[in-house]
Amino acid sequence: MEVISEYYGEEEKKVSNINFEAVKTSMMQDKNGTNIRLTIHPNDVPPELHKDWIGSRYMVVMVKLNEDGTPDNGENNVKEV
């Protein structure tokens, strides 16, 4: 688990976080919102994730990766009209 420091004025707030690589395997909508299913390789699942209760809330940051593992800047997804 990593600890990220954030500064709010003169106050420093340390936030624990987990990170892992995942593949989007499905996406659907229901009355509660959009559900995204991510598949994580068994060796990459953070132990902390198993310990958290179902219904736990998370702040999520996702970066799409290219095949070589570098961040995708999205230029290939934009179509000019």
C-alpha positions in Angstrom: 0.0 0.0 0.0 1.3 3.4 -0.9 0.8 6.7 0.9 0.2 9.8 -1.1 0.6 13.2 0.5 -1.7 16.1 -0.5 -1.4 19.6 0.7 -4.4 21.7 1.6 -3.1 25.1 2.6 -0.9 24.5 5.6 -2.4 21.2 6.4 -1.0 17.9 4.9 -3.4 15.0 4.4 -1.9 11.6 3.9 -4.1 9.2 1.8 -3.6 5.4 1.7 -4.2 3.9 -1.7 -3.9 0.7 -3.7 -3.1 0.3 -7.3 -3.4 -2.5 -9.9 -3.7 -3.1 -13.6 -7.1 -4.3 -14.8 -9.0 -5.1 -18.0 -12.5 -3.8 -18.6 -14.6 -6.9 -19.3 -18.1 -5.5 -19.3 -20.1 -2.4 -18.8 -23.9 -1.9 -18.2 -26.4 0.4 -16.7 -29.1 -0.2 -14.1 -31.3 1.9 -11.8 -28.3 2.6 -9.5 -25.9 3.9 -12.3 -23.2 2.5 -14.6 -21.6 -0.8 -13.6 -18.0 -1.4 -14.8 -16.6 -4.9 -14.4 -12.8 -5.0 -14.2 -10.7 -8.2 -14.3 -7.5 -8.3 -12.3 -4.9 -11.0 -12.7 -4.8 -13.1 -9.5 -1.2 -12.2 -8.8 -2.0 -8.5 -9.0 -5.0 -8.3 -6.6 -4.0 -6.2 -3.6 -4.7 -8.0 -0.3 -6.4 -4.9 1.0 -9.1 -5.2 -1.6 -10.1 -8.6 -0.3 -10.5 -7.2 3.2 -12.8 -4.3 2.3 -16.5 -4.8 2.7 -18.9 -5.0 -0.3 -20.3 -1.5 -0.6 -17.0 0.2 0.3 -16.6 3.5 -1.5 -13.4 4.4 -3.5 -12.0 7.4 -5.3 -11.1 5.9 -8.7 -8.5 7.2 -11.2 -8.1 5.2 -14.5 -5.5 5.6 -17.2 -6.0 3.6 -20.4 -2.8 1.8 -21.5 -1.5 1.0 -24.9 -0.4 -2.6 -25.7 3.2 -1.7 -24.7 2.1 -0.5 -21.2 2.4 3.2 -21.9 -0.5 5.6 -21.2 -2.8 6.2 -24.1 -3.2 9.9 -24.8 -6.5 9.4 -26.6 -5.4 10.8 -30.0 -6.2 7.6 -31.8 -9.8 7.7 -30.4 -10.7 11.1 -31.8 -12.3 11.2 -35.3 -12.2 14.4 -37.2 -15.4 15.5 -39.1 
